[in-house]
């Protein structure tokens, strides 16, 4: 999976709307849309917020982190 798919999968596992998900990780909803299209990549601060949320809710984080590390802008994988 690529990063946008991992984020979507994580959000769906947590049963969150995109709006609620963006509030939890402290970004505006349009930013999440830009992640999906590959226009921007989350900052380290946002990735830390995602990791904290995953730990608190016993959700897997490792695949999200791995795809983020390998994510190139434009939505392609290295």
PyMOL Python script that loads the backbone (N, CA, C, O; Angstrom):
from pymol import cmd

cmd.read_pdbstr("""\
ATOM      1  N   UNK A   1       0.837  -1.185   0.000  1.00  0.00           N
ATOM      2  CA  UNK A   1       0.000   0.000   0.000  1.00  0.00           C
ATOM      3  C   UNK A   1       0.881   1.247   0.000  1.00  0.00           C
ATOM      4  O   UNK A   1       2.024   1.211   0.456  1.00  0.00           O
ATOM      5  N   UNK A   2       0.345   2.332  -0.508  1.00  0.00           N
ATOM      6  CA  UNK A   2       1.073   3.598  -0.440  1.00  0.00           C
ATOM      7  C   UNK A   2       0.542   4.424   0.738  1.00  0.00           C
ATOM      8  O   UNK A   2      -0.426   4.046   1.397  1.00  0.00           O
ATOM      9  N   UNK A   3       1.194   5.546   0.980  1.00  0.00           N
ATOM     10  CA  UNK A   3       0.852   6.342   2.154  1.00  0.00           C
ATOM     11  C   UNK A   3      -0.617   6.779   2.191  1.00  0.00           C
ATOM     12  O   UNK A   3      -1.263   6.592   3.222  1.00  0.00           O
ATOM     13  N   UNK A   4      -1.172   7.347   1.123  1.00  0.00           N
ATOM     14  CA  UNK A   4      -2.581   7.743   1.198  1.00  0.00           C
ATOM     15  C   UNK A   4      -3.508   6.567   1.538  1.00  0.00           C
ATOM     16  O   UNK A   4      -4.474   6.732   2.283  1.00  0.00           O
ATOM     17  N   UNK A   5      -3.213   5.392   0.995  1.00  0.00           N
ATOM     18  CA  UNK A   5      -4.039   4.223   1.300  1.00  0.00           C
ATOM     19  C   UNK A   5      -3.897   3.800   2.764  1.00  0.00           C
ATOM     20  O   UNK A   5      -4.876   3.405   3.397  1.00  0.00           O
ATOM     21  N   UNK A   6      -2.685   3.882   3.295  1.00  0.00           N
ATOM     22  CA  UNK A   6      -2.462   3.524   4.708  1.00  0.00           C
ATOM     23  C   UNK A   6      -3.221   4.468   5.635  1.00  0.00           C
ATOM     24  O   UNK A   6      -3.846   4.032   6.601  1.00  0.00           O
ATOM     25  N   UNK A   7      -3.160   5.760   5.333  1.00  0.00           N
ATOM     26  CA  UNK A   7      -3.877   6.739   6.169  1.00  0.00           C
ATOM     27  C   UNK A   7      -5.381   6.483   6.114  1.00  0.00           C
ATOM     28  O   UNK A   7      -6.063   6.521   7.138  1.00  0.00           O
ATOM     29  N   UNK A   8      -5.885   6.224   4.922  1.00  0.00           N
ATOM     30  CA  UNK A   8      -7.315   5.941   4.774  1.00  0.00           C
ATOM     31  C   UNK A   8      -7.689   4.671   5.545  1.00  0.00           C
ATOM     32  O   UNK A   8      -8.700   4.645   6.248  1.00  0.00           O
ATOM     33  N   UNK A   9      -6.888   3.639   5.416  1.00  0.00           N
ATOM     34  CA  UNK A   9      -7.151   2.388   6.116  1.00  0.00           C
ATOM     35  C   UNK A   9      -7.146   2.592   7.632  1.00  0.00           C
ATOM     36  O   UNK A   9      -8.008   2.069   8.338  1.00  0.00           O
ATOM     37  N   UNK A  10      -6.187   3.341   8.116  1.00  0.00           N
ATOM     38  CA  UNK A  10      -6.100   3.635   9.544  1.00  0.00           C
ATOM     39  C   UNK A  10      -7.349   4.380  10.012  1.00  0.00           C
ATOM     40  O   UNK A  10      -7.927   4.052  11.048  1.00  0.00           O
ATOM     41  N   UNK A  11      -7.750   5.370   9.248  1.00  0.00           N
ATOM     42  CA  UNK A  11      -8.946   6.155   9.583  1.00  0.00           C
ATOM     43  C   UNK A  11     -10.184   5.266   9.611  1.00  0.00           C
ATOM     44  O   UNK A  11     -11.022   5.392  10.503  1.00  0.00           O
ATOM     45  N   UNK A  12     -10.298   4.373   8.639  1.00  0.00           N
ATOM     46  CA  UNK A  12     -11.457   3.489   8.581  1.00  0.00           C
ATOM     47  C   UNK A  12     -11.452   2.486   9.735  1.00  0.00           C
ATOM     48  O   UNK A  12     -12.507   2.178  10.289  1.00  0.00           O
ATOM     49  N   UNK A  13     -10.283   1.976  10.101  1.00  0.00           N
ATOM     50  CA  UNK A  13     -10.189   1.055  11.241  1.00  0.00           C
ATOM     51  C   UNK A  13     -10.622   1.741  12.532  1.00  0.00           C
ATOM     52  O   UNK A  13     -11.193   1.107  13.419  1.00  0.00           O
ATOM     53  N   UNK A  14     -10.348   3.034  12.629  1.00  0.00           N
ATOM     54  CA  UNK A  14     -10.722   3.798  13.818  1.00  0.00           C
ATOM     55  C   UNK A  14     -12.171   4.297  13.751  1.00  0.00           C
ATOM     56  O   UNK A  14     -12.668   4.916  14.692  1.00  0.00           O
ATOM     57  N   UNK A  15     -12.838   4.017  12.625  1.00  0.00           N
ATOM     58  CA  UNK A  15     -14.224   4.441  12.409  1.00  0.00           C
ATOM     59  C   UNK A  15     -14.380   5.954  12.518  1.00  0.00           C
ATOM     60  O   UNK A  15     -15.324   6.453  13.130  1.00  0.00           O
ATOM     61  N   UNK A  16     -13.440   6.672  11.916  1.00  0.00           N
ATOM     62  CA  UNK A  16     -13.456   8.128  11.961  1.00  0.00           C
ATOM     63  C   UNK A  16     -13.839   8.717  10.604  1.00  0.00           C
ATOM     64  O   UNK A  16     -13.516   8.161   9.554  1.00  0.00           O
ATOM     65  N   UNK A  17     -14.523   9.837  10.650  1.00  0.00           N
ATOM     66  CA  UNK A  17     -14.725  10.600   9.430  1.00  0.00           C
ATOM     67  C   UNK A  17     -13.407  11.300   9.101  1.00  0.00           C
ATOM     68  O   UNK A  17     -12.526  11.416   9.953  1.00  0.00           O
ATOM     69  N   UNK A  18     -13.285  11.755   7.881  1.00  0.00           N
ATOM     70  CA  UNK A  18     -12.072  12.476   7.511  1.00  0.00           C
ATOM     71  C   UNK A  18     -11.939  13.755   8.338  1.00  0.00           C
ATOM     72  O   UNK A  18     -10.834  14.136   8.727  1.00  0.00           O
ATOM     73  N   UNK A  19     -13.053  14.406   8.602  1.00  0.00           N
ATOM     74  CA  UNK A  19     -13.023  15.636   9.397  1.00  0.00           C
ATOM     75  C   UNK A  19     -12.550  15.354  10.814  1.00  0.00           C
ATOM     76  O   UNK A  19     -11.685  16.067  11.324  1.00  0.00           O
ATOM     77  N   UNK A  20     -13.098  14.327  11.463  1.00  0.00           N
ATOM     78  CA  UNK A  20     -12.705  13.987  12.826  1.00  0.00           C
ATOM     79  C   UNK A  20     -11.239  13.553  12.868  1.00  0.00           C
ATOM     80  O   UNK A  20     -10.509  13.903  13.794  1.00  0.00           O
ATOM     81  N   UNK A  21     -10.823  12.800  11.876  1.00  0.00           N
ATOM     82  CA  UNK A  21      -9.429  12.375  11.788  1.00  0.00           C
ATOM     83  C   UNK A  21      -8.499  13.578  11.706  1.00  0.00           C
ATOM     84  O   UNK A  21      -7.472  13.615  12.383  1.00  0.00           O
ATOM     85  N   UNK A  22      -8.844  14.546  10.896  1.00  0.00           N
ATOM     86  CA  UNK A  22      -7.990  15.718  10.755  1.00  0.00           C
ATOM     87  C   UNK A  22      -7.939  16.518  12.064  1.00  0.00           C
ATOM     88  O   UNK A  22      -6.902  17.092  12.395  1.00  0.00           O
ATOM     89  N   UNK A  23      -9.046  16.559  12.804  1.00  0.00           N
ATOM     90  CA  UNK A  23      -9.050  17.238  14.098  1.00  0.00           C
ATOM     91  C   UNK A  23      -8.129  16.529  15.094  1.00  0.00           C
ATOM     92  O   UNK A  23      -7.400  17.180  15.843  1.00  0.00           O
ATOM     93  N   UNK A  24      -8.166  15.222  15.098  1.00  0.00           N
ATOM     94  CA  UNK A  24      -7.352  14.439  16.039  1.00  0.00           C
ATOM     95  C   UNK A  24      -5.864  14.657  15.796  1.00  0.00           C
ATOM     96  O   UNK A  24      -5.093  14.791  16.747  1.00  0.00           O
ATOM     97  N   UNK A  25      -5.454  14.693  14.526  1.00  0.00           N
ATOM     98  CA  UNK A  25      -4.022  14.859  14.238  1.00  0.00           C
ATOM     99  C   UNK A  25      -3.627  16.322  14.071  1.00  0.00           C
ATOM    100  O   UNK A  25      -2.476  16.633  13.767  1.00  0.00           O
ATOM    101  N   UNK A  26      -4.602  17.226  14.274  1.00  0.00           N
ATOM    102  CA  UNK A  26      -4.350  18.664  14.316  1.00  0.00           C
ATOM    103  C   UNK A  26      -3.941  19.264  12.970  1.00  0.00           C
ATOM    104  O   UNK A  26      -2.967  20.009  12.872  1.00  0.00           O
ATOM    105  N   UNK A  27      -4.714  18.916  11.936  1.00  0.00           N
ATOM    106  CA  UNK A  27      -4.546  19.549  10.627  1.00  0.00           C
ATOM    107  C   UNK A  27      -5.919  19.894  10.066  1.00  0.00           C
ATOM    108  O   UNK A  27      -6.929  19.339  10.498  1.00  0.00           O
ATOM    109  N   UNK A  28      -5.952  20.802   9.113  1.00  0.00           N
ATOM    110  CA  UNK A  28      -7.201  21.149   8.444  1.00  0.00           C
ATOM    111  C   UNK A  28      -7.587  20.036   7.469  1.00  0.00           C
ATOM    112  O   UNK A  28      -6.717  19.397   6.878  1.00  0.00           O
ATOM    113  N   UNK A  29      -8.876  19.809   7.304  1.00  0.00           N
ATOM    114  CA  UNK A  29      -9.354  18.759   6.390  1.00  0.00           C
ATOM    115  C   UNK A  29      -8.774  18.854   4.983  1.00  0.00           C
ATOM    116  O   UNK A  29      -8.436  17.827   4.395  1.00  0.00           O
ATOM    117  N   UNK A  30      -8.648  20.071   4.421  1.00  0.00           N
ATOM    118  CA  UNK A  30      -8.068  20.151   3.076  1.00  0.00           C
ATOM    119  C   UNK A  30      -6.635  19.602   2.992  1.00  0.00           C
ATOM    120  O   UNK A  30      -6.208  19.134   1.936  1.00  0.00           O
ATOM    121  N   UNK A  31      -5.904  19.664   4.100  1.00  0.00           N
ATOM    122  CA  UNK A  31      -4.541  19.128   4.105  1.00  0.00           C
ATOM    123  C   UNK A  31      -4.571  17.613   3.922  1.00  0.00           C
ATOM    124  O   UNK A  31      -3.749  17.054   3.196  1.00  0.00           O
ATOM    125  N   UNK A  32      -5.515  16.954   4.581  1.00  0.00           N
ATOM    126  CA  UNK A  32      -5.648  15.502   4.428  1.00  0.00           C
ATOM    127  C   UNK A  32      -5.953  15.169   2.964  1.00  0.00           C
ATOM    128  O   UNK A  32      -5.429  14.193   2.427  1.00  0.00           O
ATOM    129  N   UNK A  33      -6.784  15.965   2.332  1.00  0.00           N
ATOM    130  CA  UNK A  33      -7.064  15.755   0.908  1.00  0.00           C
ATOM    131  C   UNK A  33      -5.789  15.892   0.077  1.00  0.00           C
ATOM    132  O   UNK A  33      -5.594  15.157  -0.891  1.00  0.00           O
ATOM    133  N   UNK A  34      -4.934  16.819   0.450  1.00  0.00           N
ATOM    134  CA  UNK A  34      -3.677  17.012  -0.278  1.00  0.00           C
ATOM    135  C   UNK A  34      -2.723  15.843  -0.054  1.00  0.00           C
ATOM    136  O   UNK A  34      -1.906  15.539  -0.923  1.00  0.00           O
ATOM    137  N   UNK A  35      -2.817  15.181   1.103  1.00  0.00           N
ATOM    138  CA  UNK A  35      -2.028  13.963   1.318  1.00  0.00           C
ATOM    139  C   UNK A  35      -2.478  12.892   0.334  1.00  0.00           C
ATOM    140  O   UNK A  35      -1.662  12.183  -0.254  1.00  0.00           O
ATOM    141  N   UNK A  36      -3.815  12.788   0.163  1.00  0.00           N
ATOM    142  CA  UNK A  36      -4.366  11.744  -0.711  1.00  0.00           C
ATOM    143  C   UNK A  36      -3.937  11.925  -2.155  1.00  0.00           C
ATOM    144  O   UNK A  36      -3.741  10.948  -2.878  1.00  0.00           O
ATOM    145  N   UNK A  37      -3.790  13.168  -2.573  1.00  0.00           N
ATOM    146  CA  UNK A  37      -3.412  13.420  -3.969  1.00  0.00           C
ATOM    147  C   UNK A  37      -1.908  13.499  -4.173  1.00  0.00           C
ATOM    148  O   UNK A  37      -1.435  13.602  -5.304  1.00  0.00           O
ATOM    149  N   UNK A  38      -1.159  13.450  -3.081  1.00  0.00           N
ATOM    150  CA  UNK A  38       0.293  13.493  -3.189  1.00  0.00           C
ATOM    151  C   UNK A  38       0.865  14.891  -3.341  1.00  0.00           C
ATOM    152  O   UNK A  38       2.025  15.047  -3.722  1.00  0.00           O
ATOM    153  N   UNK A  39       0.071  15.904  -3.051  1.00  0.00           N
ATOM    154  CA  UNK A  39       0.557  17.279  -3.165  1.00  0.00           C
ATOM    155  C   UNK A  39       1.495  17.658  -2.028  1.00  0.00           C
ATOM    156  O   UNK A  39       2.448  18.413  -2.222  1.00  0.00           O
ATOM    157  N   UNK A  40       1.216  17.126  -0.837  1.00  0.00           N
ATOM    158  CA  UNK A  40       2.049  17.398   0.334  1.00  0.00           C
ATOM    159  C   UNK A  40       2.218  16.103   1.121  1.00  0.00           C
ATOM    160  O   UNK A  40       1.477  15.136   0.947  1.00  0.00           O
ATOM    161  N   UNK A  41       3.202  16.125   1.976  1.00  0.00           N
ATOM    162  CA  UNK A  41       3.487  14.997   2.860  1.00  0.00           C
ATOM    163  C   UNK A  41       3.385  15.509   4.295  1.00  0.00           C
ATOM    164  O   UNK A  41       3.833  16.623   4.569  1.00  0.00           O
ATOM    165  N   UNK A  42       2.816  14.740   5.215  1.00  0.00           N
ATOM    166  CA  UNK A  42       2.709  15.205   6.592  1.00  0.00           C
ATOM    167  C   UNK A  42       4.078  15.493   7.201  1.00  0.00           C
ATOM    168  O   UNK A  42       5.064  14.816   6.909  1.00  0.00           O
ATOM    169  N   UNK A  43       4.111  16.495   8.037  1.00  0.00           N
ATOM    170  CA  UNK A  43       5.345  16.838   8.738  1.00  0.00           C
ATOM    171  C   UNK A  43       5.635  15.797   9.824  1.00  0.00           C
ATOM    172  O   UNK A  43       4.794  14.956  10.143  1.00  0.00           O
ATOM    173  N   UNK A  44       6.814  15.873  10.367  1.00  0.00           N
ATOM    174  CA  UNK A  44       7.178  14.973  11.464  1.00  0.00           C
ATOM    175  C   UNK A  44       6.255  15.210  12.658  1.00  0.00           C
ATOM    176  O   UNK A  44       5.862  14.259  13.334  1.00  0.00           O
ATOM    177  N   UNK A  45       5.908  16.461  12.920  1.00  0.00           N
ATOM    178  CA  UNK A  45       4.991  16.776  14.029  1.00  0.00           C
ATOM    179  C   UNK A  45       3.659  16.053  13.841  1.00  0.00           C
ATOM    180  O   UNK A  45       3.130  15.477  14.792  1.00  0.00           O
ATOM    181  N   UNK A  46       3.122  16.076  12.648  1.00  0.00           N
ATOM    182  CA  UNK A  46       1.840  15.414  12.384  1.00  0.00           C
ATOM    183  C   UNK A  46       1.994  13.901  12.503  1.00  0.00           C
ATOM    184  O   UNK A  46       1.106  13.226  13.025  1.00  0.00           O
ATOM    185  N   UNK A  47       3.112  13.367  12.025  1.00  0.00           N
ATOM    186  CA  UNK A  47       3.350  11.921  12.156  1.00  0.00           C
ATOM    187  C   UNK A  47       3.430  11.522  13.633  1.00  0.00           C
ATOM    188  O   UNK A  47       2.979  10.440  14.007  1.00  0.00           O
ATOM    189  N   UNK A  48       4.000  12.387  14.466  1.00  0.00           N
ATOM    190  CA  UNK A  48       4.034  12.105  15.906  1.00  0.00           C
ATOM    191  C   UNK A  48       2.618  12.085  16.471  1.00  0.00           C
ATOM    192  O   UNK A  48       2.294  11.241  17.307  1.00  0.00           O
ATOM    193  N   UNK A  49       1.774  13.011  16.019  1.00  0.00           N
ATOM    194  CA  UNK A  49       0.377  13.034  16.460  1.00  0.00           C
ATOM    195  C   UNK A  49      -0.342  11.749  16.044  1.00  0.00           C
ATOM    196  O   UNK A  49      -1.117  11.186  16.817  1.00  0.00           O
ATOM    197  N   UNK A  50      -0.080  11.297  14.833  1.00  0.00           N
ATOM    198  CA  UNK A  50      -0.689  10.051  14.351  1.00  0.00           C
ATOM    199  C   UNK A  50      -0.201   8.872  15.199  1.00  0.00           C
ATOM    200  O   UNK A  50      -0.988   8.005  15.579  1.00  0.00           O
ATOM    201  N   UNK A  51       1.088   8.848  15.487  1.00  0.00           N
ATOM    202  CA  UNK A  51       1.647   7.760  16.295  1.00  0.00           C
ATOM    203  C   UNK A  51       1.039   7.736  17.690  1.00  0.00           C
ATOM    204  O   UNK A  51       0.684   6.673  18.198  1.00  0.00           O
ATOM    205  N   UNK A  52       0.918   8.900  18.305  1.00  0.00           N
ATOM    206  CA  UNK A  52       0.312   8.988  19.641  1.00  0.00           C
ATOM    207  C   UNK A  52      -1.122   8.480  19.608  1.00  0.00           C
ATOM    208  O   UNK A  52      -1.543   7.723  20.483  1.00  0.00           O
ATOM    209  N   UNK A  53      -1.869   8.903  18.593  1.00  0.00           N
ATOM    210  CA  UNK A  53      -3.257   8.450  18.464  1.00  0.00           C
ATOM    211  C   UNK A  53      -3.314   6.930  18.311  1.00  0.00           C
ATOM    212  O   UNK A  53      -4.136   6.269  18.945  1.00  0.00           O
ATOM    213  N   UNK A  54      -2.452   6.387  17.481  1.00  0.00           N
ATOM    214  CA  UNK A  54      -2.427   4.935  17.264  1.00  0.00           C
ATOM    215  C   UNK A  54      -2.131   4.191  18.561  1.00  0.00           C
ATOM    216  O   UNK A  54      -2.788   3.200  18.881  1.00  0.00           O
ATOM    217  N   UNK A  55      -1.143   4.672  19.300  1.00  0.00           N
ATOM    218  CA  UNK A  55      -0.788   4.009  20.562  1.00  0.00           C
ATOM    219  C   UNK A  55      -1.935   4.053  21.557  1.00  0.00           C
ATOM    220  O   UNK A  55      -2.233   3.052  22.210  1.00  0.00           O
ATOM    221  N   UNK A  56      -2.579   5.203  21.676  1.00  0.00           N
ATOM    222  CA  UNK A  56      -3.687   5.352  22.621  1.00  0.00           C
ATOM    223  C   UNK A  56      -4.859   4.439  22.276  1.00  0.00           C
ATOM    224  O   UNK A  56      -5.607   4.017  23.158  1.00  0.00           O
ATOM    225  N   UNK A  57      -5.010   4.138  20.998  1.00  0.00           N
ATOM    226  CA  UNK A  57      -6.173   3.378  20.536  1.00  0.00           C
ATOM    227  C   UNK A  57      -5.818   1.991  20.008  1.00  0.00           C
ATOM    228  O   UNK A  57      -6.625   1.348  19.337  1.00  0.00           O
ATOM    229  N   UNK A  58      -4.620   1.541  20.312  1.00  0.00           N
ATOM    230  CA  UNK A  58      -4.148   0.216  19.921  1.00  0.00           C
ATOM    231  C   UNK A  58      -4.354  -0.042  18.424  1.00  0.00           C
ATOM    232  O   UNK A  58      -4.880  -1.079  18.021  1.00  0.00           O
ATOM    233  N   UNK A  59      -3.931   0.914  17.630  1.00  0.00           N
ATOM    234  CA  UNK A  59      -3.997   0.797  16.174  1.00  0.00           C
ATOM    235  C   UNK A  59      -2.582   0.631  15.632  1.00  0.00           C
ATOM    236  O   UNK A  59      -1.633   1.171  16.199  1.00  0.00           O
ATOM    237  N   UNK A  60      -2.438  -0.113  14.539  1.00  0.00           N
ATOM    238  CA  UNK A  60      -1.103  -0.318  13.979  1.00  0.00           C
ATOM    239  C   UNK A  60      -0.542   0.972  13.390  1.00  0.00           C
ATOM    240  O   UNK A  60      -1.252   1.717  12.714  1.00  0.00           O
ATOM    241  N   UNK A  61       0.706   1.223  13.647  1.00  0.00           N
ATOM    242  CA  UNK A  61       1.350   2.443  13.146  1.00  0.00           C
ATOM    243  C   UNK A  61       2.512   2.144  12.201  1.00  0.00           C
ATOM    244  O   UNK A  61       2.817   2.966  11.337  1.00  0.00           O
ATOM    245  N   UNK A  62       3.157   1.010  12.338  1.00  0.00           N
ATOM    246  CA  UNK A  62       4.394   0.727  11.626  1.00  0.00           C
ATOM    247  C   UNK A  62       4.259   0.843  10.109  1.00  0.00           C
ATOM    248  O   UNK A  62       5.133   1.414   9.458  1.00  0.00           O
ATOM    249  N   UNK A  63       3.184   0.314   9.539  1.00  0.00           N
ATOM    250  CA  UNK A  63       3.007   0.392   8.084  1.00  0.00           C
ATOM    251  C   UNK A  63       2.797   1.830   7.621  1.00  0.00           C
ATOM    252  O   UNK A  63       3.271   2.219   6.554  1.00  0.00           O
ATOM    253  N   UNK A  64       2.089   2.613   8.420  1.00  0.00           N
ATOM    254  CA  UNK A  64       1.888   4.030   8.092  1.00  0.00           C
ATOM    255  C   UNK A  64       3.237   4.738   8.051  1.00  0.00           C
ATOM    256  O   UNK A  64       3.535   5.481   7.116  1.00  0.00           O
ATOM    257  N   UNK A  65       4.041   4.498   9.072  1.00  0.00           N
ATOM    258  CA  UNK A  65       5.356   5.122   9.142  1.00  0.00           C
ATOM    259  C   UNK A  65       6.244   4.686   7.974  1.00  0.00           C
ATOM    260  O   UNK A  65       6.920   5.513   7.362  1.00  0.00           O
ATOM    261  N   UNK A  66       6.240   3.413   7.674  1.00  0.00           N
ATOM    262  CA  UNK A  66       7.075   2.891   6.583  1.00  0.00           C
ATOM    263  C   UNK A  66       6.691   3.526   5.241  1.00  0.00           C
ATOM    264  O   UNK A  66       7.562   3.935   4.473  1.00  0.00           O
ATOM    265  N   UNK A  67       5.394   3.603   4.965  1.00  0.00           N
ATOM    266  CA  UNK A  67       4.980   4.203   3.691  1.00  0.00           C
ATOM    267  C   UNK A  67       5.249   5.701   3.670  1.00  0.00           C
ATOM    268  O   UNK A  67       5.539   6.261   2.613  1.00  0.00           O
ATOM    269  N   UNK A  68       5.156   6.359   4.829  1.00  0.00           N
ATOM    270  CA  UNK A  68       5.478   7.789   4.903  1.00  0.00           C
ATOM    271  C   UNK A  68       6.955   8.019   4.587  1.00  0.00           C
ATOM    272  O   UNK A  68       7.303   8.940   3.848  1.00  0.00           O
ATOM    273  N   UNK A  69       7.818   7.174   5.152  1.00  0.00           N
ATOM    274  CA  UNK A  69       9.257   7.313   4.895  1.00  0.00           C
ATOM    275  C   UNK A  69       9.596   7.135   3.418  1.00  0.00           C
ATOM    276  O   UNK A  69      10.532   7.757   2.915  1.00  0.00           O
ATOM    277  N   UNK A  70       8.851   6.301   2.734  1.00  0.00           N
ATOM    278  CA  UNK A  70       9.111   6.013   1.320  1.00  0.00           C
ATOM    279  C   UNK A  70       8.260   6.828   0.361  1.00  0.00           C
ATOM    280  O   UNK A  70       8.338   6.631  -0.851  1.00  0.00           O
ATOM    281  N   UNK A  71       7.451   7.737   0.882  1.00  0.00           N
ATOM    282  CA  UNK A  71       6.486   8.469   0.067  1.00  0.00           C
ATOM    283  C   UNK A  71       7.127   9.644  -0.671  1.00  0.00           C
ATOM    284  O   UNK A  71       7.783  10.501  -0.078  1.00  0.00           O
ATOM    285  N   UNK A  72       6.917   9.649  -1.951  1.00  0.00           N
ATOM    286  CA  UNK A  72       7.361  10.772  -2.780  1.00  0.00           C
ATOM    287  C   UNK A  72       6.154  11.618  -3.116  1.00  0.00           C
ATOM    288  O   UNK A  72       5.057  11.094  -3.311  1.00  0.00           O
ATOM    289  N   UNK A  73       6.345  12.905  -3.185  1.00  0.00           N
ATOM    290  CA  UNK A  73       5.257  13.790  -3.586  1.00  0.00           C
ATOM    291  C   UNK A  73       4.837  13.437  -5.005  1.00  0.00           C
ATOM    292  O   UNK A  73       5.651  12.996  -5.817  1.00  0.00           O
ATOM    293  N   UNK A  74       3.582  13.632  -5.286  1.00  0.00           N
ATOM    294  CA  UNK A  74       3.039  13.236  -6.576  1.00  0.00           C
ATOM    295  C   UNK A  74       2.337  11.897  -6.475  1.00  0.00           C
ATOM    296  O   UNK A  74       1.795  11.393  -7.460  1.00  0.00           O
ATOM    297  N   UNK A  75       2.347  11.313  -5.261  1.00  0.00           N
ATOM    298  CA  UNK A  75       1.610  10.095  -5.017  1.00  0.00           C
ATOM    299  C   UNK A  75       2.306   8.831  -5.452  1.00  0.00           C
ATOM    300  O   UNK A  75       1.690   7.766  -5.482  1.00  0.00           O
ATOM    301  N   UNK A  76       3.594   8.923  -5.794  1.00  0.00           N
ATOM    302  CA  UNK A  76       4.296   7.714  -6.223  1.00  0.00           C
ATOM    303  C   UNK A  76       5.167   7.200  -5.113  1.00  0.00           C
ATOM    304  O   UNK A  76       5.558   7.941  -4.211  1.00  0.00           O
ATOM    305  N   UNK A  77       5.468   5.917  -5.185  1.00  0.00           N
ATOM    306  CA  UNK A  77       6.353   5.291  -4.218  1.00  0.00           C
ATOM    307  C   UNK A  77       7.759   5.263  -4.797  1.00  0.00           C
ATOM    308  O   UNK A  77       7.936   5.254  -6.015  1.00  0.00           O
ATOM    309  N   UNK A  78       8.768   5.250  -3.911  1.00  0.00           N
ATOM    310  CA  UNK A  78      10.151   5.131  -4.358  1.00  0.00           C
ATOM    311  C   UNK A  78      10.403   3.737  -4.866  1.00  0.00           C
ATOM    312  O   UNK A  78      11.515   3.427  -5.292  1.00  0.00           O
TER     313      UNK A  78
END
""", "prot")
cmd.dss("prot")
cmd.show_as("cartoon", "prot")
cmd.util.cbc("prot")
cmd.orient("prot")
